[in-house]
Amino acid sequence: MSLLLMAWYFVCFVTVILLLIALRTCRKPKNYPPGPKWIPFVGNTYQLSKLAATKNGQYLAFEELRQRYKSDIIGLKLGREYVVIVFGNDLLNETFHRDEFQGRPDNFFMRLRTMGKRRGITMTDGDLWKVHRSFAVRHLKLLGLGQRRVDELIHDEYQLMVDRLFDATKSVTPTLYLQSAVMNVLWELTAGTKFEDPKLLTLMRKRSSAFDMAGGLLNQIPWLRYLAPTRTGFSLITEINQQLYSLISNIIVEHKKTITHTTRDFIDAYLNQMKKEEIYNTMFTEEQLIAVCLDLFIAGSSTTSSTLDFAILAMARWPDVQAKVQSTLDEIQPPGTYITAEQILKNRYVEAVLLETKRLNHVTPIIGPRRVLRNTNLNGYNIPKNTTILMSLYSVHQDQLKWGDPEVFRPERFMDTNGKINTTEDMYFFGFGKRRCPGEALAQRFVNLAFANLIHDFTIEIDQLPDGVNCGILLTPKPYKIKMTKRK
């Protein structure tokens, strides 16, 4: 047999194998949820990316697919990963509570955030997650979460933030000031020090826009990082990781030098736990401590400050609502006097305004991701083990049947005829069930105190409206400017 003929047979053999593989990658599991056809090897990656660009957001692309296929559950394949999106209150509620939906994906993007290994709290599951989530919640509470110490930290940061905002210029973009204030409070509890690195905060904000909840191209086609490290976000996340790990490692080294029996912050509490368990095969390690601190940093760096961003914008856009907020706060005490959390929590109108802000522009319109722990069934469809589940909060917050006019900013929708707040259990602002956000108490307290006192002390006017929103892992307003006038 000639070499030419052998080469021809080899090419035919390879071609057949590739065709069989391509066909296999396009085959959907039996009774999989409805969705667009899959392209060989990449699935729906290109289609979803194009649709998200057209609709100006992945969460709006998902909503388009929901309407197109007339289904509250959509099945996709992104890269090699099965991805299912659920919509509507009933399916979200079911997903939040069923045990088989409590896992986290174990993929390239999730491991990349913790230097290639499954560590931390946010993106782990099983015993490691249970033990460390319980430890973090318990010790942050002992350190003052929801108590007087946190209120004092928020008060100090509020005063510093106001001084910077009011003195910065006649027209100011408050975003980084808000983000810095949130991080300082969180970092005081975690590491016993203020966080003074505006460059890193800016990088973190870029991170929240560069990726989506499904991990983007970096997760779906990870080898692209070699061809396009900047386009895929690989360079950005690598730079952030290096800076954060260096920062946290140095803080841990200093804590080891000065640690005593008195627990000053979360790092102290963790190091003491490591000492107690060092004779055992423990899951409390320095690498895990770094990852947990990283989780706390990522969780607090943008979500709370972006919620405040949208609340401030809402007051500038709807001055009649702002005036009503100020009127209700003036009944407590005159402008220029700091209002406490207890006083604010009694103000139902302020609570309704913040609820409506989060409903209209929630910072996480898509939440998750969850990993399916075993083959299961949802809404009559088969969901294979290890499928990634994403949940559309947007579908609940913008439900036409529930709200009637969901596009309208109307805080009164959350108040009954007696002025009491209607139940908000089905809003899922902080998730629900076992994986409900452990930082909810701190986030709520900071937003309540900072928002109420800012609107009480100043009249906010818009100077430059944002040109839409940034859509990534988080929904954040694009740069805008406000004018702040001291109230008397």
N, C-alpha and C positions, 0 to 999 in steps of 0.2 A: 504494500500500500504506500502510495507516494506521500511525501511530507505535506504536499498541498491538500490532498484529500483528507489527511488526518487533521490538519488545521481547520478544514471546513467542517468536519464532524464535531470538533471541539467547540467551534463558534456556535454551531446549531445547538449543541448540548447546553452551553452556557445560556443561550438565548431562551431556550425552553424553560430552564430552571428559573431565570429571572421573570419570565412571564407567569410561571406558576406562583412564585413568591408575590408578584404584583397582584395577581388575582386573589391570593389568600389575604393580602392586606386590605382588600376592598370588600371582603365578605363580612357582613354584619352578623353578630350573634343572633341566635334564634329568638324571636319575639323581643328584639331590642327596641327602645323607644324611637318614635319617628324623627327624621331629620334628613338633611341633604346627603346625597351620595358621596362616597369617599373616593379621593384621588389616591392612586397607588403610592405607598410609602409615607406620604405626608397627611393622609386623611383629609380633614376639613381645615387644616391650618391656613392655607392660602385663602379659601373662601371666607372664613371667619375674619381674617385680617382685613380683607377688602371690604366686607360688610361693615365692620367696626369703623373703618375710616370713612365710609359713606355716611354712616349714621352718627358719627362723632361720639363713639363710645361703645365698648364691648357690651355693656349692660343694655344699650339700645339695640345692638345687633341681636342679642339673645331675645329681646322682646319682639323683634321683627320675625325671628324664626318661630316663636310661639304663635304669632298671628298667622304666619304663612302655613303652618302645619296644624293649626287649630288644636293645639295640645298643651297641657300644663306640665308636660315632661318632654324634653327634647334630648335625643341621643346624638352625640358627635364622636369623632375620633380625631384627636390632636396629636400629630406625630404617631407614636405607638400606643398612646394612652387613650382608653375609653373615658369619655367625659359626658356626664349627664347633668342637665340643668333642670331644676324644679322651680315651679312658679305657683303663686297663690298661697293663701293662708293655710288651707287644709294640708297640702303636700309639704309645705315648710314645717308645719307643726309636727307632722308625722316623722319627717326626716330628723328633726331636732331630738326626738325622744327615743327612736329605735336604736338599740345597742349596736346593730351591725353598721350603723352610719357614724360611729364615733371615732373612727381611725383618721389618720393623716397620711397624705400621699408620701411615698418614699421614692422620690425621683431626683433628677439632677439638680433642679432649681432649689428644692427644699434642702438638699444636703449642702449646696453651695453656700447658703446663708450661714451655715455653721461649720465651715471649713471641711466639707466633704463627709461629715459624719452626722448621724441622727442624734442631736443633742438639744438641750433647752426644754421649753415647755410648749410653746405655741405650735410647733410642727412635729411633735412626738405623740405617741400613744402608748397604751399598755401600762405596766407598772411604773416605768420611768416617768411618764406623764402624771399619773395619779399621785405618786409620792411627792413630786416636785411642785405640782400645782397646789396641793394641800399645804406644803411647807411654805410656799411663797405667800399664799393668802393669809395663813396664820401669822407669819412673822411681820408682814407689812401692816397687818392690823395691830399687832403688839407695838409696832414702832410709831403708831399714831394715825393710821389710815382711818379717816372718818371721825377723828377726835381733835382735841384742841391743838395739838402740835401741828397737824396738817393745816388747820385754819390759820395758824400763825404764819406758817411758811407761805401760804397763798396770799395772806395780807401783805407780807413783806414784798413778795414778787409783784403783786398788783401795784403797790406804790412805786416800785422801781420801774415797772413797765409804763405806768402813766407818765412818770417824769421823762422817760425817754421818748415816748410818743408825742407828748405835748411840746417838748422842747426841740424835737427833731427838725420840724419845718412846719410851715402853715398848711402844707398838704403832705400826707404821710400814707405809706403802705404798711399796715400793721402786722402783716403775716409773720415775719421773722421775730418781731417783738413778742407776739403771742406764743410762738413756738419755743422761744428761749425761756419764757416764764414757766411754761408747762414743764419743760425739761429740767429746770432748776429745782422745782418742787420734787419731781420724781427722783432726780439724782441725789438730792439731800437724803431721801429715805433709803436709797439704794447704796450710795457710796459715801454719804456724809459730806458732800462738797457740792458746790455749784458747777454747772456745766457751762464752760465758757469757750465754745468753739463754733462760731457762726458759720465757718466754712463747711464744717461737717453737717450742721443743720441744713444748709443749702443742698448739700449732696443727698441727704436723706429725703429732702423734698423732691429732688430729681428722681430718686429711686421710686417713689410712690407713683410717679407719672410714667416712668420708663417701662414698667411691667404691668401685666394685668393679673387677675386672680388665677388664671390658668398657667401663669409663668411665662407667657409670651414665646417668641421664637427660641429664646435661650433654653427653655425647657422642652419645647416640642421638637426642635431640631438642634440638639446641643453641639453637634460638630460644626455648626455655622460660626461658633465663637472663634474658630481658627481662621476663618475667612473674613469675618466682619465683627471683630471684638467690640467695636464702638456701637455699631448699628444694633447688635443683639443685646447691648447693655452689660456684656461681660466685663468690660474695662471698668465701668462705673461701679458695679457691685464688688469687684475685686478691690478697687481702691477704698471703698467704704469699709469692707471687711478688714483690710489691713490696718486702717486707722482706728477702727473700733477695738479690734483685738489688742492692738498696742496700748490704747488708752486704758482699757479694762485691766489688762495684765499688769500695767504699772501701778494702778490703784490697788490691786490685790497685793502686790509686793509691799507697798507702803502699809497696808492694813496688817500684814503679817508682822511687820516690825513694831507696830504700836498697839497690837491687840491686847486687851485685858479681859477680866471677867465681866465687865460692863459692856453690853451690846449697844454699839453706837448706831448701827445701820444694818441693812440686809446682808452686806458682805461679811460683816462681823458674825452675824447669826449663822451664816452658811459655813464659814471657816470653823466656828465652834462645833457645828454639827459634824464636819469632816473629822475633827479630833476625836469626837465621841465614837465614831464608826470606823476609825482607821484600822482596827484589828479585824474587821469583817471584810467580806468581799462586797464593798459598798458601791452604790451608784452615786454617792456624793463625792465628786472629784473636782479638781480645779478647772478642768476642761469644761465640765458641766456647769460650773459656776459662771464661767465666762459666757457660755451660751445663754444661760438664764438672764444674766445682765443685758446681753444683746437683745433678748426678747423684750425685756422691760423698756429698753431704749427705743426699739423699733415701734413697739406698741404705743409709746407715749409721745413720740417725736412729732407726729403729724395729725393723728386722728382727733385729739382733743382741740388742738389749735385750729384745725380746719373747721371743726364744728363752730368754734367761736368766730372764725372768719365769715362763715355764712350767716351767723346770727347778726353780726355787725352790719353786713351788707343788707340784710333784710330790714334793719332799722333805718338805714339810709334810704332805701328804696320805698319804704312805707312809713313816712314821717308821722302819719296819724296814729299808727300802732306805737311808734316810738314815744309819742306824746302821752299816750294812755299808760304805757309802762312807767314813764316818769311820774305821772300823776299818782299812780298806785304806790310807787316807792316814796314819793314826797309825803304821803300820809303816815309813813313810818318815822321818817326824820328828814330834815332839810338836806339839800344837795351839799356835797363836800364832807358829809359825815359817813364814815364807812358803815355799811349795813352788814350784819352778821348772817351766817348761813341759816340759823334758826329763824331769823326774821324773813329771809327770802323764801324759805321753804313754806311759809304760811301764805305767801303771795301767789294765789292760784293763776292770776293772769300772766305773770312772768313765766310760770311753769308751762302754761298753754302756748305762749309765744315760742319758747324753746322747743317744745314738742312739734309745733308746726314748722319750725325751721328745719328740724331733723327729718321730718316727713318729706318736705319739699325738696331738700338738698342733703340727703343723707350721705355721709362720707364713704360708706361702703355699700353701694347699691347692689353689689354681688358679694355674698359672703361664702365662707368655706376656706379652703377646699376640704372636703371630707373624703376618706378612703373607705370603700365598702369592704368589710372584714370577712364576708362570706357571700356566696351566691344567694341572691334574694330576689324578691319581687316588690315592685312599687307601682301602684296605680294600674295593676294588671300587666306590667311589662317586666321582663327578666333583666336584672342588673347583675352582671358578672362580678365575681370577687376582684378586688383591687381597682374597680372603676372609681374615678374621681367624681365626686358630687359637688356641684356649685348651686347656690340658692339665691334666687332673685328677690331681694328685699324691695327692689323697685316695683315689682309686680304687686306687692302689698301696699306700698306707700302711694302708688298711683292708680289704685283700683277704682275705676269709674263707678262701679256699682256700690262700693263701700262709701266713697267720699262725695260723689255727685259732681263736684267741681275740683278735682285734685290739682289742677294747674293754678288755682287761686290760693294766695296766702291769706288764710283766715283762721287765726288762733281760736276764735270762739267755737270752732267745730269740736274742740276738745273739752268744752265746758257744758254742763247740763243747765237746766233752767234755774237751779239753786246756786249756780256759781261753782259747783264742785267739778273736779276733773273726771272725765269719763275714763273707764278702764283702758289701759294701753298695753295689756299683756300680749296682744297679737301684733305689736309693732316691731319687736325683735331688734331694737336699736343696738343692743349689746349681745346679740345671739340669744340662745335659750338652751335650757337643759344642762347637761353635764359640762358642756364646753362654753358655757356663758363666760363672757370676758371677765377675768379676775380683777381687772383694773377699773371696773365700772364705778365703784364708790368714789375713787379719787377723781375720775374724769367728770362725773356728775357734779361733784362738789366744786371743782375748779371752774367749770363752765358756769354754774349758778352764781358763784361769788364774783368772778371776773366780769361776766356779762351784766349782771344787775348793777354793780357798782360803777361800771364804765358808763352805762346809759343814765344812771342817776347823777353822775358827776359832769357829764358832757352831753352836748347836743351834737349828733353825728350827721354830717351832710356829705353827699357823694360829690367828689371832684372829678373822678375818672372811673367810669364803669368798667368792670372786667370784660374782656372780649371772650366771653364764654367760660367754660370750665376745662380743667385738665382731667382727662379720664385715664386712669391706670389702675393700680391696686386700690388707690383711693380716688375719690372725687374731690377736687380742690378748686377754688376759684382762681382764675388767671389774675395776674397783677392788677390791682385797682388802687385808687387813692381816695382818702376821705379828709374832710376838714373837721376838726374837733374844737368846739366852742365851750369854754367853761361855763357851767350853769351857776346861778347865784340864788 
